[in-house]
């Protein structure tokens, strides 16, 4: 009997046959004493199925367990996302108000009572006048008209432009007075309704001035149109007479310029050809050119491509050919002079 961390095991037998069993499986050994020959067979505790259907069922069970683990992980992620989103909603609750409050406009609105005037407690006795069938609404608020002496406080606040809307939940005694006070504040742009007041800009005044100017200009333009028509008629007559003369002069200029353009192209083409023959000319007389031998290739195809490029860069090639020609003449004259001496 053996006891260990992995489990409990037991073995039965002697030096020859022996059988041992533990939590992992069983092992059967058989040996011949004194010879060193032995045989052992191990079998695991798990049952092996012979048919493929039972083996495939084990694989499906394993996949199902993995899928359940993944579903649990996804559920945990979703719960974390819901919790984080709830925190963001709490942070942004001020942005979801139905009626936004503009603090600068509230600061610019005048106070309902000026400094130095009597307060509510000094103007008269404060009394509450209930109205309607119930004294309290469903939110537990008291429904009553507030009187300060002989003035209705709701009407005074509304006329000062401090009420945005009147919520009518039924028929009340002083409802018409509140609505009239609200219309008065809106028409006169009092309190919070100051922002609705149309602004008189410079553009409106400029438009009025422009309308006056246009009426004056129309009268003056009519006179100018009659004068301009006469001038245009005279100018058109002069242009008709000058057109045939201009056509004749332009035709003579074209005829004078036409023969010059092919002449110059022929000269440029000739100088480019001279550039390709200059290295041979220098070799014939045993002289070395400056740059001509570096501007010519050995193959014909490359020379054709270079010729096209040189035709585009004729303003560089023409003076270079002149320099090479003048140089070869100077060198030949020097050689002849030294030979005679």
Secondary structure, DSSP 8 states (H G I E B T S, - for coil): -EE-SS-EEEEEE-SSEEEEE-SSEEEEEEEETTTTEEEEEEEESS---SSHHHHHHHHHHHHHHHHHHHHHHHHHHHHHHHHHHHHHHHHTGGGG-SS---HHHHHHS--SS-TTS--HHHHS-EEEEE-SS-SB-TTS-B-EEEEETTEEHHHHHHHTT--------S--TTHHHHHHHHHHHHHTT-GGGGGGS----HHHHHHHHHHHHHHHHHHHHHHHHHHHHHHHHHHHHHHHHHHHHHHHHHHHHHHHHHHHHHHHHHHHHHHHHHHHHHHHHHHHTT---SSGGGS--SSHHHHHHHHHHHHHTHHHHHHHHHHHHHHHHHHHHHHHHHHH-
